[in-house]
Amino acid sequence: MKKIKLAFTKLTLPVSVTGRACALNCKHCGGHYLEHMMPLSKVFEEGVIPAGTKSLLVSGGSTLEGKVPILNRIDEIKSLKSKGYKLNFHVGLVDEKEAIEISKIADAISFDFVGDDETIHYVYNLKKKVGDYVRTFEILRRYTKNVYPHITIGLNCGKIGHEYKAIDILSHYRHEKIVFIVFIPTLHTAFEKCSPPSINDIRKIFKYARKKLSCELILGCMYPRGKLRDEIGFAAIDSDFNTITQPSSHVIERLKRENYLIEWSDECCVL
């Protein structure tokens, strides 16, 4: 009997260390997704954290150097850790000092990985190269094993470009888990009129990833809704992904119909 994990993130609270502020104004996001995160300063107000919350996704806007300034708020974050919450950090291009401090309290570190320089420059408005991402990834791994690369399919306005290169680079390392998400055209961003990548392209990348990577493969929570969401979920099943996050009802129905042994989770997919 095949096994699969279905993750629903209702008991993980997204928290921003910068509120709605971000210096980069990336073309695919434009700060939009920060609006749906709770500012860290508000977390400490009585009754604000929903009852039953088990974990926090600690993220925020980036500096001009491409890092989420976690260390600026590290004492506040440590106090949340002391209350028993698991912590998944979204860090960006941190340095060694930051990696050491974050690793002391991190249950997971989610690291966006990009496979070519052009995509980094154009999408993130960032003067960095693939080597900077590799270097940060290696620094993080030096201090914790719980580092989980995230690859966004269609990051550059829905076009395929960096994904195969990212998979090839990461295939030279041993991993526990790698997460794939899919570009969503988002209102009020530079890419709002772009189209998501085609299901054929997504399916090919999923198959390539399964061929090249021996670790657990995860479909993360960020991918388009509607019919394409069903198709992406089906493609993940067909490529032997180990976890699907926020699956549609049609995906769940298929898994039950095909007698999958389903493990249910109510937190971030990497926790």
C-alpha positions in Angstrom: 0.0 0.0 0.0 1.4 3.4 -1.0 1.7 6.1 1.7 1.4 9.8 1.4 1.2 12.7 3.9 -1.4 15.4 3.5 -0.6 18.7 5.3 -3.1 21.3 6.3 -1.3 24.3 7.8 -4.2 25.5 10.1 -2.1 25.1 13.3 1.0 27.0 12.1 0.8 30.7 12.5 2.8 32.8 9.9 4.6 35.7 11.6 6.5 38.6 10.0 9.6 40.1 11.8 9.3 43.2 9.6 5.5 43.7 9.6 4.6 44.6 6.0 7.9 46.2 5.2 10.2 44.7 2.5 13.1 46.5 0.8 13.2 44.3 -2.3 9.7 44.6 -3.7 10.1 41.3 -5.7 8.1 41.2 -8.9 6.2 38.0 -7.9 5.2 39.2 -4.4 5.5 43.0 -4.0 4.9 42.6 -0.3 1.5 41.1 -0.9 2.0 38.0 1.1 3.3 39.9 4.2 -0.2 41.3 4.5 -1.5 37.9 5.5 1.2 37.4 8.2 0.9 38.5 11.8 3.5 41.2 12.8 5.8 39.8 15.4 5.0 42.7 17.8 1.3 41.7 17.8 2.0 38.1 18.7 2.6 39.0 22.3 -0.9 40.6 22.8 -3.1 38.5 24.9 -5.4 36.2 23.0 -4.0 37.0 19.6 -2.4 33.6 18.8 -5.3 31.3 17.9 -6.1 28.5 20.3 -4.4 25.2 19.4 -1.5 26.8 17.5 1.5 24.4 17.6 4.1 26.2 15.5 5.1 29.5 13.9 6.4 30.2 10.5 8.9 33.0 11.2 9.4 35.1 8.1 9.2 38.7 6.9 10.4 41.1 4.3 13.9 41.1 3.0 16.7 43.6 3.3 18.5 44.9 0.2 21.0 42.1 0.7 18.3 39.4 0.4 18.0 38.3 4.0 15.1 38.3 6.4 16.5 40.2 9.5 15.8 37.5 12.1 18.6 38.5 14.5 17.0 41.9 15.0 14.2 40.2 16.8 15.9 37.0 18.1 15.2 37.6 21.8 11.4 37.9 21.1 11.5 34.8 19.0 13.4 32.9 21.7 10.7 33.8 24.2 8.1 32.2 21.8 10.3 29.1 21.6 10.3 28.9 25.4 6.5 28.8 25.3 6.7 25.5 23.4 6.0 26.5 19.9 7.9 24.8 17.1 9.7 27.3 14.8 10.1 27.1 11.0 12.3 29.9 9.8 12.3 31.5 6.3 15.7 33.1 6.3 17.0 34.3 2.9 20.7 34.9 2.4 21.9 34.9 6.0 25.6 35.0 7.1 27.4 32.6 9.4 26.6 34.5 12.6 22.9 34.5 11.8 23.0 30.8 10.8 24.5 29.8 14.2 21.9 31.8 16.2 18.9 30.6 14.2 20.0 27.0 14.3 20.0 27.0 18.1 16.2 27.3 18.1 15.0 26.2 14.7 12.9 23.1 14.2 13.1 23.7 10.5 14.7 26.2 8.1 12.9 26.9 4.8 15.4 28.2 2.2 14.3 29.5 -1.2 16.8 28.2 -3.8 17.1 29.7 -7.2 19.1 28.1 -10.1 20.2 30.9 -12.3 21.6 34.4 -12.0 19.1 36.1 -14.4 16.1 34.9 -12.4 17.7 36.2 -9.2 18.4 39.6 -10.7 15.1 40.1 -12.5 12.6 38.7 -10.1 14.2 39.6 -6.8 15.7 42.9 -7.8 18.8 41.5 -6.1 22.5 41.8 -7.0 23.3 38.3 -6.0 24.3 35.1 -7.9 23.6 31.4 -7.6 26.9 31.0 -5.8 25.5 33.2 -3.0 22.5 30.8 -2.6 24.8 27.8 -2.6 27.1 29.4 0.0 24.2 30.3 2.3 22.8 26.8 1.9 26.1 25.2 2.9 26.5 27.6 5.9 23.0 26.6 7.2 23.7 22.9 6.7 26.9 23.3 8.7 24.9 24.1 11.9 21.6 22.1 11.4 20.3 19.2 9.3 16.8 20.7 9.3 17.4 22.8 6.2 14.7 22.3 3.5 15.3 23.9 0.0 12.2 25.4 -1.7 12.1 25.6 -5.5 9.4 27.8 -7.1 8.3 26.5 -10.5 7.7 29.4 -12.9 9.2 32.0 -10.6 10.1 34.3 -13.5 6.6 35.4 -14.7 5.5 31.8 -15.1 8.4 30.9 -17.5 10.5 27.8 -16.9 14.2 28.7 -16.6 16.0 28.1 -13.3 14.2 25.0 -12.1 16.2 22.2 -13.7 19.4 23.9 -12.8 18.3 24.2 -9.2 17.5 20.5 -9.1 20.8 19.6 -10.7 22.7 21.7 -8.1 20.8 20.3 -5.2 21.2 16.7 -6.4 24.8 16.9 -5.3 23.8 17.1 -1.6 22.0 14.7 0.7 18.6 15.9 1.8 15.8 14.8 4.0 13.1 16.9 2.2 12.9 19.3 -0.8 9.7 21.5 -1.3 8.3 22.6 -4.6 5.8 25.4 -5.0 4.3 27.0 -8.1 4.1 30.6 -9.2 0.8 32.3 -8.6 0.0 35.5 -10.6 -0.9 38.0 -7.8 -2.8 41.2 -8.1 -0.9 44.5 -7.5 2.4 42.9 -8.3 4.7 43.4 -11.4 3.7 39.8 -12.5 0.0 40.1 -12.0 -0.7 39.6 -15.8 1.6 36.6 -16.1 0.2 33.1 -16.5 1.2 30.2 -14.2 3.4 27.6 -15.8 1.6 24.9 -17.8 0.7 21.6 -16.2 2.9 19.9 -18.8 5.9 21.9 -17.7 5.1 21.3 -14.0 4.6 17.6 -14.6 8.0 17.3 -16.4 9.8 19.1 -13.6 8.2 16.9 -10.9 9.3 13.8 -12.9 12.8 15.1 -13.3 13.0 15.9 -9.6 11.9 12.4 -8.6 14.5 11.0 -11.0 17.4 13.2 -9.7 16.5 13.4 -6.0 16.3 10.5 -3.6 14.8 12.5 -0.7 11.2 13.2 0.3 9.5 15.5 -2.2 6.9 17.9 -1.0 4.3 19.9 -2.8 4.2 23.0 -0.6 1.2 25.3 0.1 1.8 27.9 -2.5 0.3 26.9 -5.9 -2.6 28.1 -8.0 -6.2 27.4 -7.2 -9.0 26.0 -9.4 -8.6 23.3 -12.0 -4.8 23.7 -12.2 -4.6 23.0 -8.4 -6.2 19.6 -9.0 -3.9 18.9 -11.9 -0.8 19.9 -9.9 -1.9 17.6 -7.1 -2.4 14.7 -9.5 1.0 15.4 -11.0 2.6 15.2 -7.6 0.9 11.8 -7.0 2.0 10.5 -10.3 5.6 11.6 -9.5 5.6 9.8 -6.2 5.7 12.9 -4.0 5.7 12.1 -0.3 3.6 15.1 0.9 0.9 17.3 -0.6 0.1 20.5 1.2 -3.5 22.0 1.2 -4.7 19.4 -1.4 -8.0 19.9 -3.2 -11.0 17.7 -2.5 -10.5 16.0 -5.8 -6.9 15.0 -4.9 -8.1 13.6 -1.6 -10.9 11.6 -3.4 -8.3 10.1 -5.8 -6.0 9.1 -3.0 -8.8 7.4 -1.1 -10.1 5.7 -4.3 -6.6 4.3 -5.0 -6.3 3.1 -1.4 -3.4 5.2 -0.3 -2.5 5.1 3.4 -2.9 8.7 4.3 -1.1 10.5 7.1 -2.8 13.7 8.1 -0.8 16.8 9.4 -2.1 20.2 10.7 1.2 22.1 10.5 3.7 23.4 7.9 4.7 20.7 5.5 8.3 20.5 6.7 7.4 20.1 10.4 
